[in-house]
Amino acid sequence: MNEHSRKRVSDGVMMFGRSALALLVALLIGGVVISLGGYSFVEVYTAIFKGSLGTSRGMLLSLATATPLMFTGLGFAIGIKVGIVNTGLEGQLYMGGLTAALVGIYVDFLPGPTHAAVTMLAGAIGGGAVGLLMGWFRTRFGAPEVITGIMLNSIITYFTGYLVNGPLKPAEAASPQTAPILKSAELSRLASKSQLTTALIVCVILCILIYLLQRRTIWGFKMTAVGMNPLAAKVAGINGSQMYLAALVLSGAMAGLGGAALVQGVFKRFVDIISNGYGFQGIPVSALAAHNPLGVIFAAILFGVLKAGATMVNQSTTIPFEFVDMVQALVVVFVAAPSIILSPIQKIRSFIKKKDSGPAAAGQGGAA
């Protein structure tokens, strides 16, 4: 193994260690808050993990919950590679879900597997189009993607809400929704009586492909160069604007696929509130994975376990579901600002070191 490979492995281990430490501290602080709320944090965490991993139903629900989180987490990781903070994942997911639903409903001349694939592709195009709009705002007008993403989230959710409350709502529907998609557009289930579909397999494959794309191709090298030092990349002849546009389109496409997966595998139609905050929750998933596409797979499954466990526990107990959201938020804080954790640890180590070296120094002075 050459020096470059050793450094890459060392950096990867360090990033993994920071993410693991952030998760551990988040769970510990979450435990303190749970205790202050009058609950036993041991019982809460035990119930959550038992509910999500203790039965086959719980495990299937965990993986099904992890699927949209994996798509949005991958989308955020793609953007952050070039220094883009894609806050528009929620809107991209909604747009992807809507375009997938329209193709699933009205394109009726395709056979089963082809129709399902084209419907997913439509979802990717819908989400990617929103990413393209954000990229155009940034490269053309210098508008920060953080602001445009947040604004577009509201615009798109209100727009899709209008459509399913008006033009696209069937006359017989009691709640805001479109007509059901055709059977040929539905994704195959991986287990009967579950919401786990082949979308999970698609996302895992995409995580692997994006990882290889970033690490083994010239395009991936250009993305890394722009993300690390845009000025140096520009001097080297790399078009930063093109990289920003490409990253936002690809990032939005991943979120759009998450919306398509919900339409094709869970709801079988587009509904008004199709996302349980999956776009926003993709941010802590990516952060926990240190923005590594392969790490996103495991981070999404972990958050899927927490959310599924909390859902199942909440159905039979009075334990608030919001405890899991709190843990997710703490993970983002500690991963984004590791000095919050590392600085106290370093101070404690420094204090112990001085305390140990004090008597030794005094002994040497006495001997002299």
FIVO-325470 format. One record per residue (C-alpha): residue number from 0; residue in three letters; y, x, z. Coordinates in nm, 2 decimals, always signed. Layout:
N
   lofi   marnu        y        x        z
    NUM     ALA        Y        X        Z
...
***
This chain:
368
   lofi   marnu        y        x        z
      0     MET    +0.00    +0.00    +0.00
      1     ASN    +0.33    +0.15    -0.11
      2     GLU    +0.65    +0.16    +0.10
      3     HIS    +0.80    -0.15    -0.08
      4     SER    +0.49    -0.35    -0.01
      5     ARG    +0.48    -0.25    +0.35
      6     LYS    +0.84    -0.35    +0.40
      7     ARG    +0.77    -0.68    +0.24
      8     VAL    +0.48    -0.75    +0.47
      9     SER    +0.69    -0.63    +0.77
     10     ASP    +0.97    -0.86    +0.68
     11     GLY    +0.73    -1.15    +0.63
     12     VAL    +0.57    -1.09    +0.97
     13     MET    +0.92    -1.07    +1.13
     14     MET    +1.03    -1.40    +0.97
     15     PHE    +0.71    -1.57    +1.07
     16     GLY    +0.75    -1.44    +1.43
     17     ARG    +1.11    -1.58    +1.44
     18     SER    +1.00    -1.92    +1.31
     19     ALA    +0.71    -1.94    +1.56
     20     LEU    +0.94    -1.84    +1.84
     21     ALA    +1.20    -2.10    +1.73
     22     LEU    +0.93    -2.37    +1.73
     23     LEU    +0.80    -2.26    +2.07
     24     VAL    +1.14    -2.26    +2.23
     25     ALA    +1.22    -2.60    +2.06
     26     LEU    +0.90    -2.75    +2.21
     27     LEU    +0.99    -2.60    +2.56
     28     ILE    +1.34    -2.73    +2.56
     29     GLY    +1.21    -3.06    +2.42
     30     GLY    +0.97    -3.07    +2.71
     31     VAL    +1.26    -3.03    +2.96
     32     VAL    +1.45    -3.31    +2.80
     33     ILE    +1.14    -3.53    +2.80
     34     SER    +1.10    -3.46    +3.17
     35     LEU    +1.46    -3.55    +3.24
     36     GLY    +1.40    -3.87    +3.06
     37     GLY    +1.13    -3.96    +3.31
     38     TYR    +0.82    -3.88    +3.11
     39     SER    +0.56    -3.61    +3.15
     40     PHE    +0.61    -3.36    +2.86
     41     VAL    +0.25    -3.25    +2.89
     42     GLU    +0.13    -3.61    +2.85
     43     VAL    +0.37    -3.67    +2.57
     44     TYR    +0.27    -3.37    +2.37
     45     THR    -0.10    -3.43    +2.44
     46     ALA    -0.07    -3.79    +2.33
     47     ILE    +0.12    -3.69    +2.01
     48     PHE    -0.13    -3.42    +1.90
     49     LYS    -0.43    -3.64    +2.01
     50     GLY    -0.29    -3.93    +1.81
     51     SER    -0.24    -3.72    +1.50
     52     LEU    -0.54    -3.49    +1.51
     53     GLY    -0.78    -3.67    +1.74
     54     THR    -0.90    -3.92    +1.48
     55     SER    -0.96    -3.92    +1.10
     56     ARG    -0.70    -4.20    +1.07
     57     GLY    -0.45    -3.98    +1.25
     58     MET    -0.52    -3.68    +1.03
     59     LEU    -0.49    -3.88    +0.71
     60     LEU    -0.16    -4.02    +0.84
     61     SER    -0.04    -3.67    +0.92
     62     LEU    -0.11    -3.54    +0.57
     63     ALA    +0.04    -3.85    +0.41
     64     THR    +0.36    -3.81    +0.62
     65     ALA    +0.37    -3.44    +0.53
     66     THR    +0.36    -3.50    +0.16
     67     PRO    +0.73    -3.62    +0.11
     68     LEU    +0.84    -3.36    +0.36
     69     MET    +0.67    -3.09    +0.16
     70     PHE    +0.85    -3.19    -0.16
     71     THR    +1.19    -3.20    +0.01
     72     GLY    +1.12    -2.88    +0.20
     73     LEU    +1.02    -2.70    -0.12
     74     GLY    +1.34    -2.84    -0.28
     75     PHE    +1.56    -2.69    -0.01
     76     ALA    +1.37    -2.36    -0.02
     77     ILE    +1.44    -2.33    -0.39
     78     GLY    +1.81    -2.39    -0.35
     79     ILE    +1.85    -2.15    -0.05
     80     LYS    +1.70    -1.87    -0.26
     81     VAL    +2.02    -1.85    -0.46
     82     GLY    +2.24    -1.93    -0.17
     83     ILE    +2.26    -2.30    -0.24
     84     VAL    +2.25    -2.54    +0.06
     85     ASN    +2.12    -2.86    -0.11
     86     THR    +2.23    -3.14    +0.12
     87     GLY    +2.17    -3.39    -0.15
     88     LEU    +1.79    -3.41    -0.12
     89     GLU    +1.80    -3.76    +0.02
     90     GLY    +2.00    -3.90    -0.28
     91     GLN    +1.78    -3.70    -0.52
     92     LEU    +1.47    -3.85    -0.35
     93     TYR    +1.61    -4.20    -0.39
     94     MET    +1.70    -4.15    -0.76
     95     GLY    +1.36    -4.00    -0.83
     96     GLY    +1.20    -4.30    -0.67
     97     LEU    +1.41    -4.54    -0.87
     98     THR    +1.34    -4.38    -1.21
     99     ALA    +0.97    -4.35    -1.13
    100     ALA    +0.97    -4.72    -1.04
    101     LEU    +1.14    -4.82    -1.36
    102     VAL    +0.89    -4.62    -1.57
    103     GLY    +0.60    -4.75    -1.36
    104     ILE    +0.71    -5.11    -1.42
    105     TYR    +0.84    -5.13    -1.77
    106     VAL    +0.64    -4.86    -1.96
    107     ASP    +0.32    -5.06    -2.02
    108     PHE    +0.16    -4.89    -2.32
    109     LEU    +0.02    -4.58    -2.16
    110     PRO    -0.34    -4.53    -2.01
    111     GLY    -0.39    -4.48    -1.64
    112     PRO    -0.38    -4.10    -1.58
    113     THR    -0.11    -4.05    -1.84
    114     HIS    +0.11    -4.33    -1.71
    115     ALA    +0.09    -4.19    -1.36
    116     ALA    +0.18    -3.84    -1.47
    117     VAL    +0.47    -3.97    -1.69
    118     THR    +0.59    -4.18    -1.39
    119     MET    +0.60    -3.87    -1.17
    120     LEU    +0.78    -3.68    -1.44
    121     ALA    +1.04    -3.95    -1.45
    122     GLY    +1.09    -3.91    -1.08
    123     ALA    +1.14    -3.53    -1.13
    124     ILE    +1.39    -3.60    -1.41
    125     GLY    +1.58    -3.85    -1.19
    126     GLY    +1.61    -3.61    -0.90
    127     GLY    +1.69    -3.32    -1.13
    128     ALA    +1.97    -3.51    -1.29
    129     VAL    +2.14    -3.55    -0.96
    130     GLY    +2.09    -3.17    -0.90
    131     LEU    +2.24    -3.10    -1.24
    132     LEU    +2.55    -3.31    -1.15
    133     MET    +2.59    -3.12    -0.82
    134     GLY    +2.56    -2.79    -1.01
    135     TRP    +2.81    -2.90    -1.27
    136     PHE    +3.06    -2.99    -0.99
    137     ARG    +3.01    -2.64    -0.84
    138     THR    +3.03    -2.43    -1.16
    139     ARG    +3.30    -2.63    -1.33
    140     PHE    +3.53    -2.73    -1.04
    141     GLY    +3.41    -2.50    -0.76
    142     ALA    +3.32    -2.80    -0.55
    143     PRO    +3.09    -2.70    -0.26
    144     GLU    +2.74    -2.84    -0.30
    145     VAL    +2.73    -2.92    +0.07
    146     ILE    +3.01    -3.17    +0.03
    147     THR    +2.90    -3.32    -0.31
    148     GLY    +2.55    -3.35    -0.19
    149     ILE    +2.65    -3.55    +0.12
    150     MET    +2.88    -3.77    -0.09
    151     LEU    +2.61    -3.84    -0.36
    152     ASN    +2.36    -3.93    -0.09
    153     SER    +2.58    -4.23    +0.01
    154     ILE    +2.67    -4.32    -0.35
    155     ILE    +2.30    -4.32    -0.46
    156     THR    +2.16    -4.50    -0.17
    157     TYR    +2.43    -4.77    -0.20
    158     PHE    +2.37    -4.79    -0.57
    159     THR    +2.00    -4.83    -0.55
    160     GLY    +2.05    -5.08    -0.26
    161     TYR    +2.26    -5.29    -0.49
    162     LEU    +2.00    -5.28    -0.77
    163     VAL    +1.71    -5.39    -0.55
    164     ASN    +1.93    -5.66    -0.39
    165     GLY    +2.05    -5.79    -0.73
    166     PRO    +1.94    -5.71    -1.09
    167     LEU    +1.60    -5.56    -1.01
    168     LYS    +1.50    -5.79    -0.73
    169     PRO    +1.23    -6.04    -0.83
    170     ALA    +1.31    -6.40    -0.77
    171     GLU    +1.01    -6.45    -0.54
    172     ALA    +1.08    -6.13    -0.33
    173     ALA    +1.19    -6.19    +0.03
    174     SER    +1.32    -5.84    +0.09
    175     PRO    +1.52    -5.60    -0.13
    176     GLN    +1.27    -5.44    -0.37
    177     THR    +1.17    -5.41    -0.73
    178     ALA    +0.87    -5.57    -0.89
    179     PRO    +0.54    -5.38    -0.83
    180     ILE    +0.46    -5.09    -1.05
    181     LEU    +0.16    -5.13    -1.29
    182     LYS    -0.18    -5.02    -1.16
    183     SER    -0.19    -4.76    -1.43
    184     ALA    +0.11    -4.59    -1.27
    185     GLU    -0.03    -4.57    -0.92
    186     LEU    -0.15    -4.24    -0.78
    187     SER    -0.52    -4.20    -0.68
    188     ARG    -0.60    -4.21    -0.31
    189     LEU    -0.78    -3.92    -0.16
    190     ALA    -0.93    -4.14    +0.11
    191     SER    -0.98    -4.52    +0.12
    192     LYS    -0.75    -4.73    +0.34
    193     SER    -0.50    -4.45    +0.37
    194     GLN    -0.16    -4.36    +0.21
    195     LEU    -0.28    -4.00    +0.13
    196     THR    -0.27    -3.96    -0.25
    197     THR    -0.31    -3.68    -0.51
    198     ALA    +0.07    -3.62    -0.46
    199     LEU    -0.03    -3.38    -0.18
    200     ILE    -0.24    -3.17    -0.42
    201     VAL    +0.04    -3.17    -0.68
    202     CYS    +0.29    -3.05    -0.42
    203     VAL    +0.06    -2.77    -0.29
    204     ILE    +0.01    -2.65    -0.64
    205     LEU    +0.39    -2.66    -0.70
    206     CYS    +0.45    -2.46    -0.38
    207     ILE    +0.21    -2.19    -0.50
    208     LEU    +0.37    -2.18    -0.85
    209     ILE    +0.72    -2.16    -0.72
    210     TYR    +0.62    -1.87    -0.49
    211     LEU    +0.47    -1.69    -0.78
    212     LEU    +0.78    -1.77    -0.99
    213     GLN    +1.01    -1.63    -0.73
    214     ARG    +0.80    -1.31    -0.66
    215     ARG    +0.65    -1.22    -1.00
    216     THR    +0.90    -1.32    -1.27
    217     ILE    +1.23    -1.20    -1.40
    218     TRP    +1.38    -1.54    -1.34
    219     GLY    +1.28    -1.52    -0.97
    220     PHE    +1.43    -1.17    -0.95
    221     LYS    +1.76    -1.30    -1.08
    222     MET    +1.75    -1.59    -0.83
    223     THR    +1.70    -1.34    -0.55
    224     ALA    +1.97    -1.11    -0.67
    225     VAL    +2.23    -1.39    -0.69
    226     GLY    +2.13    -1.52    -0.35
    227     MET    +2.16    -1.18    -0.19
    228     ASN    +2.47    -1.05    -0.35
    229     PRO    +2.64    -1.27    -0.62
    230     LEU    +2.90    -1.00    -0.70
    231     ALA    +2.64    -0.72    -0.76
    232     ALA    +2.43    -0.97    -0.96
    233     LYS    +2.74    -1.04    -1.18
    234     VAL    +2.80    -0.67    -1.23
    235     ALA    +2.43    -0.63    -1.34
    236     GLY    +2.49    -0.89    -1.61
    237     ILE    +2.32    -1.19    -1.43
    238     ASN    +2.48    -1.52    -1.50
    239     GLY    +2.53    -1.67    -1.15
    240     SER    +2.64    -2.01    -1.28
    241     GLN    +2.31    -2.05    -1.48
    242     MET    +2.11    -1.96    -1.17
    243     TYR    +2.30    -2.21    -0.96
    244     LEU    +2.24    -2.48    -1.21
    245     ALA    +1.87    -2.40    -1.26
    246     ALA    +1.81    -2.39    -0.89
    247     LEU    +1.98    -2.72    -0.82
    248     VAL    +1.80    -2.89    -1.11
    249     LEU    +1.46    -2.76    -0.99
    250     SER    +1.55    -2.84    -0.62
    251     GLY    +1.65    -3.19    -0.71
    252     ALA    +1.33    -3.24    -0.92
    253     MET    +1.12    -3.15    -0.62
    254     ALA    +1.30    -3.41    -0.41
    255     GLY    +1.27    -3.66    -0.70
    256     LEU    +0.89    -3.60    -0.70
    257     GLY    +0.89    -3.69    -0.33
    258     GLY    +1.05    -4.02    -0.42
    259     ALA    +0.80    -4.08    -0.69
    260     ALA    +0.52    -4.01    -0.46
    261     LEU    +0.64    -4.27    -0.22
    262     VAL    +0.68    -4.53    -0.50
    263     GLN    +0.34    -4.45    -0.66
    264     GLY    +0.13    -4.39    -0.35
    265     VAL    +0.28    -4.58    -0.05
    266     PHE    +0.50    -4.88    -0.15
    267     LYS    +0.38    -4.94    -0.50
    268     ARG    +0.74    -5.04    -0.59
    269     PHE    +1.09    -4.92    -0.50
    270     VAL    +1.22    -5.07    -0.18
    271     ASP    +1.57    -5.06    -0.03
    272     ILE    +1.49    -4.81    +0.25
    273     ILE    +1.23    -4.60    +0.09
    274     SER    +1.29    -4.29    +0.29
    275     ASN    +1.27    -4.23    +0.66
    276     GLY    +1.52    -3.95    +0.63
    277     TYR    +1.27    -3.73    +0.44
    278     GLY    +1.55    -3.56    +0.24
    279     PHE    +1.73    -3.45    +0.55
    280     GLN    +1.41    -3.35    +0.73
    281     GLY    +1.32    -3.12    +0.44
    282     ILE    +1.58    -2.88    +0.58
    283     PRO    +1.40    -2.81    +0.91
    284     VAL    +1.07    -2.79    +0.72
    285     SER    +1.22    -2.52    +0.50
    286     ALA    +1.39    -2.35    +0.79
    287     LEU    +1.06    -2.33    +0.99
    288     ALA    +0.89    -2.18    +0.69
    289     ALA    +1.16    -1.92    +0.66
    290     HIS    +1.24    -2.07    +0.32
    291     ASN    +0.91    -1.94    +0.19
    292     PRO    +0.74    -2.19    -0.06
    293     LEU    +0.39    -2.11    +0.08
    294     GLY    +0.52    -2.15    +0.44
    295     VAL    +0.66    -2.49    +0.34
    296     ILE    +0.30    -2.62    +0.31
    297     PHE    +0.21    -2.54    +0.67
    298     ALA    +0.56    -2.63    +0.81
    299     ALA    +0.54    -2.97    +0.64
    300     ILE    +0.19    -3.04    +0.78
    301     LEU    +0.31    -2.94    +1.13
    302     PHE    +0.61    -3.18    +1.11
    303     GLY    +0.38    -3.44    +0.96
    304     VAL    +0.15    -3.40    +1.26
    305     LEU    +0.44    -3.44    +1.50
    306     LYS    +0.58    -3.75    +1.32
    307     ALA    +0.25    -3.92    +1.27
    308     GLY    +0.15    -3.85    +1.63
    309     ALA    +0.48    -3.99    +1.76
    310     THR    +0.44    -4.30    +1.53
    311     MET    +0.09    -4.37    +1.66
    312     VAL    +0.18    -4.31    +2.02
    313     ASN    +0.50    -4.52    +1.99
    314     GLN    +0.28    -4.82    +1.88
    315     SER    +0.09    -4.82    +2.21
    316     THR    +0.33    -4.67    +2.46
    317     THR    +0.70    -4.67    +2.55
    318     ILE    +0.75    -4.30    +2.45
    319     PRO    +1.06    -4.28    +2.23
    320     PHE    +1.01    -4.17    +1.87
    321     GLU    +1.34    -3.98    +1.88
    322     PHE    +1.18    -3.69    +2.08
    323     VAL    +1.03    -3.56    +1.76
    324     ASP    +1.36    -3.58    +1.58
    325     MET    +1.51    -3.38    +1.87
    326     VAL    +1.25    -3.10    +1.83
    327     GLN    +1.31    -3.09    +1.46
    328     ALA    +1.69    -3.04    +1.52
    329     LEU    +1.63    -2.77    +1.77
    330     VAL    +1.41    -2.58    +1.53
    331     VAL    +1.69    -2.58    +1.27
    332     VAL    +1.94    -2.45    +1.54
    333     PHE    +1.71    -2.17    +1.66
    334     VAL    +1.60    -2.06    +1.31
    335     ALA    +1.96    -2.07    +1.17
    336     ALA    +2.10    -1.88    +1.48
    337     PRO    +1.81    -1.66    +1.61
    338     SER    +2.06    -1.47    +1.83
    339     ILE    +2.06    -1.78    +2.06
    340     ILE    +1.70    -1.69    +2.15
    341     LEU    +1.69    -1.31    +2.08
    342     SER    +2.02    -1.22    +2.26
    343     PRO    +1.90    -1.34    +2.61
    344     ILE    +1.56    -1.17    +2.55
    345     GLN    +1.73    -0.84    +2.46
    346     LYS    +1.96    -0.86    +2.77
    347     ILE    +1.66    -0.92    +2.99
    348     ARG    +1.48    -0.63    +2.84
    349     SER    +1.78    -0.41    +2.88
    350     PHE    +1.82    -0.51    +3.24
    351     ILE    +1.46    -0.44    +3.32
    352     LYS    +1.48    -0.10    +3.14
    353     LYS    +1.79    +0.00    +3.35
    354     LYS    +1.62    -0.12    +3.67
    355     ASP    +1.31    +0.09    +3.59
    356     SER    +1.51    +0.40    +3.49
    357     GLY    +1.74    +0.38    +3.80
    358     PRO    +1.49    +0.50    +4.06
    359     ALA    +1.36    +0.77    +3.82
    360     ALA    +1.70    +0.91    +3.77
    361     ALA    +1.78    +0.90    +4.14
    362     GLY    +1.45    +1.09    +4.21
    363     GLN    +1.54    +1.36    +3.96
    364     GLY    +1.88    +1.40    +4.12
    365     GLY    +1.73    +1.44    +4.46
    366     ALA    +1.48    +1.70    +4.34
    367     ALA    +1.77    +1.90    +4.19
***
